[in-house]
Amino acid sequence: MHTDPSSSVAIETISDGFDEGCSKQAGSTEVYLASLQLIGSETMAKLIRKFNSTDHPVTAIVYDGFLPWVSKTPSFVYDMGSTYPAVYELLVNQFSNIDNADWVLFNTFYKLEEKVVEWMAKLWKMGTIGPTVPSMYLDRRLGDDKKYGISLLKPETSACMSWLNGKPSGSVVYVSFGSLAELNRDQMGELAWGLKGSNYNFLWVVREYEESKLPNKFVEETSDQGLFVSWCPQLEVLAHESIGCFVTHCGFNSVLEALSLGVAMVAMPQWTDHPTNAKYVEGVWGTGIRALPDEKDGVVERQVVEKCIKEVMEGEKGNEMKKNAKKWKNLAREAIDEGGSSDKDIDEFVAKLLCSSY
């Protein structure tokens, strides 16, 4: 884990028990989630005790829905009287205490999911606080807020940006499947040949342990067309003028970043919420196209990859997607700007939090 000391917001970390190689060391989602709860709760307690010994003790905890056990932290900090089954249990547990929450905060913005937000507001006291993207990419009200301040892996920033700087506007296909999703060897091969067949420049994030899944000598054969990196500064890449489209697994964070920066997408969802997000990208927000897999083996074939990339990068449909992407970029900025829907919800939440502290 790498933190940015220049950030205006101090970042502290807790451990999931796999500090040397993230979740892949665990071997299974069940083992990882058990370790995250056990080790995470222990290291969080230590972190809280550390702050409580200073002039700035912890007075409130705002936690992500994927960490429902955090709500039990005060009880031991203070003296107060197969993969999918595991994911299913996680999803159920993260909402187990939602009815007891004073607030439920969502990393989205009102106009992006208007009907969903209005329905949820009938159930809980909720607020939309997104997009939670550094200010310099949206409203620019915080001059030094350029990064998240933390990164799962060390990005190859210099290599990425130098390479992109030498490419024409809108000419590069950016490819990344996030930190958790993994493609099998067949899918890696089909994606590789689809990218090559598109004839567009591409920047592809391939983690070190997945390099062996690439076709033999593919990196060498496409050295004039593509750049392969183990990790990259995604916000900086998406914001670069050379980027024409984003081939993504459709994790919500990646989708929200693409929307915030006005980048059209080729959706290749892998699991959990990815298919839902891909459906919205294509059918609701109109900012991309889903690359449909073969019904027999679930692999998106190279011809489909190539066709989808060209459809986003070229022609009338692609222009419409890019037009919609620009629209959502402006709406995202409007939401987080002073007086916007997310800005108002954040102000209200902070005001109530301050009132309850006295």
C-alpha positions in Angstrom: 0.0 0.0 0.0 1.4 3.4 -1.0 0.3 6.7 0.6 0.9 10.2 -0.7 2.4 12.4 2.0 1.7 15.6 0.0 -2.1 15.1 0.3 -4.1 17.6 2.3 -5.9 14.7 4.0 -4.0 12.5 6.3 -4.2 8.8 5.4 -3.7 5.9 7.9 -4.1 2.2 7.0 -5.3 -0.9 8.6 -4.2 -4.4 7.8 -6.1 -7.2 6.1 -3.5 -9.8 7.1 -1.9 -9.9 3.7 0.3 -6.9 3.5 2.8 -8.3 1.1 0.5 -9.3 -1.7 -3.1 -8.3 -1.1 -5.9 -10.7 -1.4 -4.3 -13.2 -3.8 -2.2 -14.5 -0.9 -5.3 -15.8 0.8 -6.1 -18.4 -1.8 -9.9 -17.9 -1.5 -12.4 -15.2 -0.8 -13.6 -17.0 2.4 -10.1 -16.9 3.9 -9.5 -13.3 2.8 -12.8 -12.0 4.3 -12.2 -13.9 7.6 -8.7 -12.4 7.8 -10.0 -8.9 6.9 -12.5 -9.0 9.8 -10.1 -10.6 12.3 -6.9 -8.6 11.5 -8.7 -5.5 10.3 -10.7 -5.1 13.5 -7.5 -5.6 15.6 -5.4 -3.1 13.7 -8.3 -0.6 13.6 -8.6 -0.9 17.4 -4.9 -0.1 17.7 -5.2 2.8 15.3 -8.1 4.3 17.3 -6.2 3.8 20.6 -3.2 5.6 19.0 -5.4 8.7 18.1 -7.1 8.6 21.5 -3.7 9.2 23.2 -3.3 12.4 21.2 -5.1 15.8 21.2 -7.3 14.5 18.4 -9.2 11.5 19.6 -11.6 9.6 17.4 -15.2 10.9 17.9 -16.9 9.2 14.9 -16.4 6.4 12.5 -17.7 6.5 8.9 -17.3 3.1 7.3 -17.9 1.4 4.0 -20.8 -1.0 3.7 -18.4 -3.9 2.9 -17.0 -3.6 6.5 -20.1 -4.1 8.6 -18.0 -5.4 11.6 -16.6 -1.9 12.0 -19.8 -0.9 13.9 -18.7 -3.3 16.7 -15.3 -1.6 17.0 -16.3 0.7 19.9 -17.3 -2.3 22.1 -13.6 -3.4 22.4 -12.0 0.0 22.0 -13.9 1.7 24.7 -15.2 0.5 28.1 -18.9 0.5 27.0 -21.1 -2.1 29.2 -16.4 -21.5 -3.0 -16.2 -17.5 -3.8 -19.8 -16.6 -4.5 -21.2 -18.1 -1.3 -18.7 -15.9 0.5 -19.6 -12.8 -1.5 -23.3 -13.5 -0.9 -22.7 -13.7 2.9 -20.7 -10.5 2.7 -23.5 -8.7 0.8 -26.1 -9.9 3.3 -24.0 -9.0 6.3 -23.1 -5.5 5.1 -26.8 -4.5 5.3 -27.5 -6.4 8.5 -27.5 -3.3 10.7 -28.5 -0.7 8.1 -31.8 0.1 9.9 -29.8 1.2 12.9 -27.7 3.6 11.0 -28.1 7.4 11.6 -27.0 8.0 8.0 -26.4 5.9 4.9 -24.0 7.6 2.5 -23.6 6.6 -1.1 -20.8 7.3 -3.5 -23.1 8.4 -6.3 -24.9 11.6 -7.2 -28.6 12.3 -7.4 -29.0 12.8 -11.2 -27.0 9.7 -12.0 -29.4 7.4 -10.1 -32.4 9.6 -9.4 -35.1 6.9 -9.1 -32.9 4.7 -6.9 -32.0 7.5 -4.6 -35.6 8.7 -4.2 -36.7 5.1 -3.3 -33.9 4.6 -0.8 -34.6 7.9 0.8 -38.0 6.5 1.8 -36.2 3.8 3.8 -33.3 5.5 5.4 -31.8 8.8 6.2 -29.4 8.9 3.3 -27.1 11.2 1.4 -25.3 11.1 -2.0 -21.7 12.2 -1.6 -20.2 11.3 -4.9 -18.4 11.2 -7.1 -15.6 10.8 -4.4 -13.0 11.8 -7.0 -10.2 14.3 -6.1 -11.3 17.9 -6.4 -8.8 18.7 -9.2 -10.7 16.4 -11.6 -14.1 17.9 -10.8 -14.9 21.3 -9.1 -11.2 22.3 -8.5 -12.1 24.0 -5.2 -9.2 22.2 -3.4 -6.0 23.0 -5.3 -3.9 20.3 -3.7 -6.5 17.6 -3.9 -5.0 15.8 -6.9 -4.9 12.2 -5.7 -6.7 9.7 -3.5 -3.7 9.7 -1.3 -3.5 6.0 -1.3 -2.8 3.2 -3.9 -3.1 -0.5 -3.6 0.0 -1.0 -5.8 2.7 1.3 -7.0 1.7 2.9 -10.3 4.1 3.2 -13.2 3.1 6.9 -13.5 6.1 8.2 -15.5 6.0 5.4 -18.1 2.2 5.8 -18.6 2.1 9.6 -18.9 5.2 9.9 -21.1 3.8 7.3 -23.5 0.3 9.0 -23.6 1.9 12.4 -24.2 3.2 11.1 -27.5 -0.2 9.9 -28.8 -2.8 11.9 -30.7 -6.0 13.1 -29.0 -8.6 10.3 -28.6 -6.4 7.7 -30.2 -5.7 5.3 -27.2 -7.8 2.5 -25.8 -7.2 2.1 -22.0 -7.7 -1.4 -20.6 -7.9 -2.3 -16.9 -9.9 -4.8 -15.0 -9.2 -3.4 -11.5 -7.5 -4.9 -8.5 -9.6 -8.1 -8.0 -11.1 -9.3 -11.3 -8.9 -11.8 -13.1 -9.3 -13.1 -16.7 -8.6 -16.7 -17.6 -6.0 -17.5 -20.3 -8.5 -17.9 -23.1 -10.1 -14.5 -22.3 -6.7 -12.8 -22.1 -5.8 -14.2 -25.5 -9.0 -13.1 -27.1 -8.8 -9.6 -25.6 -5.2 -9.3 -26.7 -5.9 -10.2 -30.4 -9.0 -8.0 -30.3 -6.9 -5.1 -29.2 -4.3 -5.8 -31.9 -7.0 -6.2 -34.6 -8.6 -2.8 -33.7 -5.4 -1.1 -34.9 -5.7 1.4 -32.1 -3.0 2.3 -29.6 -3.7 0.7 -26.3 -2.5 1.0 -22.7 -3.2 -2.2 -20.8 -2.8 -2.8 -17.1 -1.6 -6.4 -16.7 -0.5 -7.4 -13.2 2.7 -9.3 -13.0 1.1 -12.7 -12.1 -1.1 -12.4 -15.2 1.6 -11.8 -17.7 2.0 -15.5 -18.4 -1.6 -15.6 -19.7 -0.7 -13.3 -22.7 -0.1 -15.0 -26.1 3.5 -15.9 -26.7 5.6 -12.9 -27.7 2.5 -10.7 -27.9 4.2 -7.9 -26.0 7.1 -7.8 -28.4 4.8 -8.1 -31.5 2.7 -5.1 -30.4 5.5 -2.9 -29.0 4.7 -0.2 -31.6 1.0 -0.3 -30.7 0.7 -1.0 -27.0 2.1 -0.3 -23.6 1.8 -2.9 -20.8 2.1 -1.8 -17.2 1.5 -3.6 -13.9 -0.5 -0.7 -12.4 -1.2 2.9 -13.4 -2.6 6.2 -12.0 -6.1 5.6 -13.4 -7.5 9.1 -12.8 -4.5 10.7 -14.6 -4.9 8.3 -17.5 -8.6 8.7 -17.9 -8.2 12.5 -17.8 -5.5 12.5 -20.5 -6.7 13.9 -23.9 -5.2 10.9 -25.8 -7.7 8.4 -24.2 -10.5 7.5 -26.6 -12.3 4.7 -24.7 -12.0 2.6 -21.6 -12.2 -1.3 -21.7 -13.4 -2.0 -18.2 -14.7 -4.8 -15.9 -17.3 -2.2 -14.7 -16.4 -2.1 -11.0 -18.5 0.8 -9.8 -15.4 2.9 -8.8 -14.0 2.6 -12.3 -17.3 3.3 -13.9 -17.8 6.4 -11.7 -14.3 7.7 -12.6 -15.0 7.2 -16.3 -18.3 9.1 -16.0 -16.7 11.9 -14.0 -14.0 12.3 -16.6 -16.2 11.9 -19.7 -14.7 8.7 -21.1 -16.9 6.3 -23.1 -16.6 2.6 -22.2 -16.4 -1.0 -23.6 -18.0 -3.0 -20.8 -16.6 -6.5 -20.0 -18.2 -7.3 -16.7 -16.8 -10.2 -14.6 -18.9 -10.8 -11.5 -21.0 -9.4 -8.6 -22.2 -5.9 -9.4 -20.4 -5.6 -12.7 -23.2 -6.8 -15.0 -25.6 -4.3 -13.4 -23.2 -1.5 -13.9 -22.6 -2.6 -17.5 -26.3 -2.5 -18.1 -26.5 1.1 -16.8 -23.4 2.1 -18.9 -25.0 0.8 -22.1 -28.8 1.1 -21.6 -29.4 3.9 -19.1 -26.5 6.3 -19.2 -25.6 5.6 -22.9 -21.9 6.0 -22.4 -20.7 2.6 -23.8 -21.4 -0.8 -25.2 -21.2 -4.2 -23.6 -19.0 -6.8 -25.2 -21.2 -9.9 -25.1 -19.5 -13.3 -24.3 -20.0 -16.5 -26.2 -22.9 -18.4 -24.6 -21.0 -21.7 -24.6 -17.8 -20.8 -22.8 -18.4 -17.3 -21.5 -15.4 -15.8 -23.4 -15.7 -12.6 -25.3 -14.2 -13.4 -28.6 -11.6 -11.3 -30.4 -14.0 -10.2 -33.2 -16.4 -8.9 -30.6 -13.7 -7.0 -28.7 -12.5 -5.4 -32.0 -16.0 -4.5 -33.1 -16.9 -2.9 -29.8 -13.7 -0.9 -29.6 -14.3 0.4 -33.2 -17.9 1.2 -32.4 -16.9 3.4 -29.5 -13.9 5.0 -31.2 -15.6 5.6 -34.6 -18.8 6.5 -36.3 -22.2 7.9 -35.3 -22.9 5.6 -32.3 -19.4 6.3 -30.9 -20.0 10.0 -31.2 -23.3 9.7 -29.3 -21.6 7.7 -26.5 -18.9 10.4 -26.2 -21.6 13.1 -26.2 -23.4 11.4 -23.3 -20.1 10.8 -21.5 -19.5 14.6 -21.6 -23.0 15.2 -20.3 -22.4 13.0 -17.3 -19.0 14.6 -16.7 -20.7 18.0 -16.4 -23.5 16.6 -14.2 -20.9 15.0 -11.9 -19.1 18.3 -11.6 -22.3 20.1 -10.9 -23.2 17.6 -8.1 -20.0 18.1 -6.2 -19.6 21.8 -6.8 -20.7 24.4 -4.3 -24.5 24.1 -3.9 -24.7 20.9 -5.8 -26.7 17.9 -4.6 -23.8 16.0 -3.2 -22.2 19.1 -1.7 -25.5 19.9 0.1 -25.7 16.3 1.5 -22.1 16.4 2.7 -22.7 19.8 4.4 -25.9 18.5 6.1 -24.2 15.3 7.3 -21.2 17.3 8.7 -23.6 19.7 10.4 -25.6 16.9 12.1 -22.3 15.2 13.1 -21.0 18.4 14.7 -24.3 18.9 16.6 -24.3 15.4 18.0 -20.7 15.9 19.3 -21.8 18.6 21.7 
